[in-house]
Amino acid sequence: MEVAETIESVRKLVKAARSKGKRIGFVPTMGALHIGHICLIEKAVKECNFVVVSIFVNPTQFGPDEDFEKYPRPFESDLEICKKAGVDVVFAPSPQEMYKKENLTWVNVEKLTEPLCGRFRPGHFRGVATVCAKLFNIVAPDVAYLGQKDAQQAIVLKQMVADLNMPLEIVVCPTVRQADGLAVSSRNKYLSEQQRKDATYIYKALKKCESLIEAGTTDIETIIGEMQKILKQVPSIEIEYISIVDAETLQELERIAGKVLAAVAVKIGSARLIDNILLDTGKQ
Ligand code: AMP
């Protein structure tokens, strides 16, 4: 496995692989790799014959009061994980390498970035779309693997790739959860033992939503009210949002119909956690 720290070196490695006719798979990450990332990497390794993983904590997607500085960076163990999973190249640039001069070009995906996390993290998706556009241009993969855990991010990036005619396919992989349902996340490291237990209520609320919809409830306020009741049982949970939206447009729904995305963001202590479920209600 090669570790490339410069744009030039990763481009050279990919170019050599491409000249041998290899299919290039790419998994963009911020490191602190866990089983969720590993699932994406394993799928990439299975479906492609040259896999690049980027490890880059992107400063432009963090707000001024967010956790950029304290975000975990266990670089050596990340490399071990990648090696074991059969990755060909880890691209680990410095912020200076990625943003050499003042960055004056930004990718702003409209509409899809306004609801859900967009309301609470101004500029976040601008940073995500911009860094992913840069990474896609640098790595030039045939296919990029993203997680359903960050549903809005995946939808925004799919739109960007389509709108800007980027020649790659986006594959979205299911959310990997721990046995008690908590979605695996690098930010779970911020939780104390008690907070980690409290965090299981996020998935409980999403499961409640699922069972209400399966039982035929179509009134969104009723469903959100029931989800709120579950989360409010836990004093450490501060609800940021509970939303049920159209799974493609992310627009608010009047009642449950078609494919819906139920998404939750909460704060527990210093950790901001998000999770979601996709439901195909089969209703028109
Ligand atoms: P991050 O390192 O948090 O930027 O995540 C890198 C990629 O891994 C993104 O596409 C995430 O959606 C994906 N990812 C993170 N956690 C999970 C998870 N629990 N299950 C599936 N994919 C995940």
Residues whose N, C-alpha, C, O or C-beta is under 5 A from the ligand:
A	BS01	AMP	P28 T29 M30 G31 G36 H37 Y145 L146 G147 Q148 K149 D150 C173 P174 T175 V176 A183 V184 S185
